[in-house]
């Protein structure tokens, strides 16, 4: 079994910064793409940022220039540095990764974290 655990969420004033981290653990064979999603109450879940195993990144237009996604393959972690935060960034942020796990398979399967709350006050 594998798990993703997020950390770093909390309360911050508009214009402030926050750094989210996500750690994968368990019987991991390999991790492909990793990503951060977010979902606010009453709204659909949206992809915020993604990073391939080779380090190629992509971002939601509304966070470009403010958020930076990075990963540490040796530690099986992915982070999201969030600067110049706005009230509209308030949401539960979820870590996601495609992971090959176990001893008898090389197939990749999507794994989700439990989420961490980010609240930006005005």
Secondary structure, DSSP 4 states (H G I P E B T S, - for coil): -EEEEEE--EEEETT--EEEEEEEEESEEEEEEEEEEEE-TTS--EEEEEE-TT--EEE-GGGTTTEEEEEETTTTEEEEEE-S--GGG-EEEEEEEEEEESSS---EEEEE---EEEEEE-
